[in-house]
Amino acid sequence: MSSESQKGNERLREFYEKIYEDGEENYFSKFKQGVDASETNEVVLDMVPWSGKSVLDVGCGTGSLLREILSRGARRVTGVDYSEKAIEIARARTEGDKAEFVAGNIFDMPVERHDVVVSCGTMEHSDEPARFLEALSARCSADGWIVVTCPHFINVRGFVWMALAKLHDVPMSLTDLHFLHPWEIGTWCTDLGLQVDRFVTFDHARGNGADLVNDFDKRLTNALRDAGMDNSRVPEYLQYLGKLVEYLERASTVRLEGATAAYLIKRATSPANAP
């Protein structure tokens, strides 16, 4: 069975209930010492002007993004998540009467249009990502915006995962049902009469830097275990990755390099000249 179909949304509902019961900071690798270290909120908040807008957040979790949006003057916000525990936490943490939180599936909810429809880190968990985007579009006003985030794989982290997934059917996690790429998002937008107006990537340290090693220390070990594969040599592989990302961070002008290297070598005048 493909890693993209191991768990459908109904089975994931129970999985996420347990995550929020136990504390999301104890599960998601984006948390450092209990604090969300992802740049998602910062980037999304910079995407559109929020003042006076009605906003729908699909897959809102515990509502942290919507509280930030409210602080920027949104007229009203609605958060939807199929985890009842997440919605319970969101309600408890959000003050005022401008926010509404609903436990449920977006496909089963009435269509109400909003100025901005947001969904962060949710599309890759959907059974049918293209249909999910269509559901977001149906709830966005004609002159509104849709803001979507999902894992990006054109980086060191992505190259590793795509090789594992395509060659060995290793899941990135038990909740990610799909690996989504820019060309797929673009095609789905075209089919729906939408267009990508702005495209940015972020969390670079997790894609190519030191946070990549920390992420893999937990995620790769668990993923190989979940795939029924030997994970005893993960520490050895992490040593290699550590040296790779250290080099990439030091050689700041390097992006993606060629398949062969040529070295012009001479006597070093100082150790700093070494590659």
C-alpha positions in Angstrom: 0.0 0.0 0.0 1.3 3.5 -0.9 2.5 5.7 2.0 0.1 8.3 0.6 -2.9 6.1 1.4 -2.1 4.5 4.7 -4.4 6.7 6.7 -7.5 8.4 5.4 -9.0 11.6 7.0 -11.4 9.6 9.2 -8.5 7.6 10.7 -6.4 10.7 11.1 -9.2 12.3 13.2 -8.5 9.9 16.0 -4.8 10.4 15.6 -5.0 14.1 15.9 -7.4 13.9 18.9 -4.6 12.1 20.7 -2.0 14.6 19.6 -3.9 17.5 21.1 -4.9 15.5 24.2 -1.2 14.8 24.8 0.0 18.3 23.8 0.9 19.3 20.2 4.3 20.5 21.4 5.2 17.0 22.3 4.5 15.6 18.8 5.2 18.2 16.1 8.9 18.6 15.2 8.4 22.4 14.6 8.2 22.9 18.4 11.5 23.7 20.3 11.3 23.4 24.1 7.5 23.7 23.9 7.5 26.8 21.6 6.4 26.8 18.0 9.6 27.7 16.1 8.1 27.5 12.6 8.0 30.7 10.6 4.5 29.9 9.2 2.5 32.5 11.2 5.1 35.3 10.5 5.0 34.6 6.7 1.3 34.2 6.4 0.6 37.4 8.4 2.8 39.2 5.8 0.8 37.9 2.9 -2.3 40.1 2.9 -3.7 43.1 4.8 -6.0 41.8 7.5 -7.7 44.9 8.8 -11.5 44.8 8.3 -11.4 41.3 6.7 -13.5 38.2 7.4 -11.2 35.2 7.6 -11.7 31.5 7.5 -8.9 29.2 8.8 -9.4 25.6 7.7 -7.4 23.2 9.9 -7.0 26.0 12.5 -5.6 23.7 15.3 -5.6 25.6 18.6 -6.2 28.9 16.9 -2.8 30.6 17.3 -2.8 32.1 13.8 -6.4 33.5 14.1 -5.5 35.2 17.3 -2.6 36.9 15.5 -5.0 37.9 12.7 -7.5 39.3 15.1 -4.7 41.5 16.7 -4.2 42.9 13.2 -7.8 44.2 13.0 -9.7 41.4 11.3 -13.5 42.0 11.4 -14.3 38.5 12.3 -12.6 35.1 12.1 -13.8 31.5 11.9 -11.7 28.5 12.7 -12.5 25.0 11.5 -10.8 21.8 12.6 -11.9 18.2 12.8 -10.2 17.7 16.1 -12.8 18.5 18.9 -9.9 18.8 21.4 -8.1 21.4 19.3 -11.3 23.5 19.0 -11.9 23.2 22.7 -8.4 24.6 23.4 -8.9 27.3 20.7 -12.1 28.5 22.3 -10.5 28.6 25.8 -7.5 30.6 24.6 -9.3 33.2 22.4 -11.0 36.2 24.0 -13.8 38.4 22.6 -16.8 37.8 20.4 -15.1 38.2 16.9 -14.0 34.6 16.8 -16.0 31.4 16.1 -14.5 27.9 16.3 -16.2 24.9 14.7 -15.4 21.3 15.1 -16.1 19.5 11.8 -15.1 18.7 8.2 -15.0 21.6 5.7 -16.7 19.4 3.1 -19.7 18.9 5.3 -20.1 22.6 6.2 -22.4 25.2 4.5 -20.6 27.4 2.0 -20.1 30.9 3.3 -17.8 33.3 1.5 -14.9 35.1 3.3 -12.5 37.8 2.3 -9.5 35.5 3.1 -9.4 31.7 3.4 -6.3 30.3 5.1 -5.2 26.7 5.5 -1.7 26.0 6.9 -0.2 22.6 6.8 -3.5 20.9 6.1 -3.7 20.1 2.4 -1.1 17.4 2.6 -3.3 15.6 5.1 -6.4 15.7 2.9 -7.6 12.6 1.1 -8.0 14.6 -2.1 -5.8 17.8 -2.1 -7.2 19.1 -5.4 -10.8 18.8 -4.1 -9.6 20.4 -0.8 -8.4 23.4 -2.7 -11.7 23.5 -4.5 -13.5 23.6 -1.2 -11.3 26.6 -0.1 -12.0 28.4 -3.4 -15.8 27.9 -3.0 -15.6 29.7 0.4 -13.5 32.7 -0.9 -15.1 35.8 -2.2 -14.6 36.8 -5.8 -12.0 39.5 -5.0 -10.6 37.6 -2.0 -7.4 35.7 -1.3 -6.6 32.1 -0.5 -3.4 31.5 1.5 -2.1 27.9 1.7 1.0 26.5 3.2 2.4 22.9 2.9 5.7 21.2 3.1 8.1 22.1 0.2 10.6 19.5 -1.1 13.0 21.4 -3.4 15.7 21.3 -0.7 18.0 18.8 1.0 15.2 17.6 3.3 13.0 17.1 0.3 15.5 15.2 -1.8 16.0 12.7 1.1 12.3 12.2 1.6 11.3 11.9 -2.0 14.0 9.2 -2.5 12.7 7.3 0.5 9.1 7.7 -0.5 9.5 6.8 -4.2 12.1 4.0 -3.8 11.1 2.5 -0.5 7.6 3.7 0.3 8.7 5.3 3.5 6.1 7.7 4.9 7.2 11.2 6.0 4.9 10.8 8.9 1.7 8.8 9.6 -0.3 12.0 9.1 1.1 13.3 5.8 -0.9 11.6 3.0 0.7 13.4 0.1 3.9 15.0 -1.1 2.8 18.3 -2.8 4.9 20.1 -5.4 4.6 23.6 -7.0 3.7 22.2 -10.4 0.8 20.3 -8.9 -0.5 23.4 -7.0 -0.2 25.4 -10.2 -2.2 22.8 -12.3 -5.0 22.6 -9.7 -5.2 26.4 -9.6 -5.5 26.6 -13.4 -8.2 24.0 -13.4 -10.2 26.0 -10.8 -9.8 29.3 -12.5 -7.2 30.5 -9.9 -3.6 31.7 -10.2 -0.6 31.7 -7.9 0.0 35.4 -7.3 2.9 35.0 -4.9 5.2 32.1 -4.0 7.7 32.1 -1.1 9.5 29.4 0.8 10.5 29.6 4.5 11.8 27.5 7.4 15.1 27.3 5.5 17.0 26.0 8.5 14.7 23.0 8.6 15.1 22.5 4.8 18.8 22.9 4.5 20.3 23.8 7.9 20.9 22.7 11.4 17.2 22.2 12.2 17.1 19.6 9.5 19.3 17.3 11.5 17.2 17.8 14.6 14.0 17.1 12.6 15.5 13.9 11.1 16.8 12.7 14.5 13.1 12.1 15.4 11.3 11.9 12.2 13.6 9.6 10.2 14.0 7.1 13.0 10.2 6.9 13.4 9.5 6.8 9.7 11.8 3.9 9.0 10.3 2.1 12.0 6.8 2.7 10.7 7.8 1.3 7.3 9.2 -1.8 8.9 12.8 -1.0 8.0 16.0 -1.1 10.0 16.7 2.3 11.6 19.8 1.4 13.6 22.1 3.4 11.2 20.2 6.7 11.4 22.8 8.2 13.8 25.6 7.5 11.2 23.5 9.1 8.5 22.8 12.1 10.7 26.5 12.6 11.1 26.7 13.0 7.3 23.8 15.3 7.2 25.3 17.4 9.9 28.5 17.9 7.9 26.4 18.7 4.8 24.3 21.4 6.3 27.3 22.9 8.1 29.0 23.2 4.7 25.9 24.7 3.1 25.5 27.3 5.9 29.2 28.2 5.6 29.2 28.4 1.8 26.3 30.8 1.7 26.5 31.4 -2.1 25.9 27.7 -2.8 22.4 26.7 -3.8 22.0 23.4 -5.7 25.3 22.1 -7.0 26.3 20.0 -10.0 26.8 16.2 -10.1 30.6 16.4 -10.4 33.2 18.6 -8.7 36.5 20.0 -10.0 39.1 21.3 -7.5 42.0 23.6 -8.4 44.3 23.0 -5.5 47.4 24.9 -4.3 49.4 25.3 -1.1 47.2 26.7 1.6 48.2 30.0 3.1 45.9 29.4 6.1 43.6 26.6 7.3 40.6 28.9 6.4 41.3 28.3 2.7 40.3 24.6 2.9 36.9 23.7 1.5 
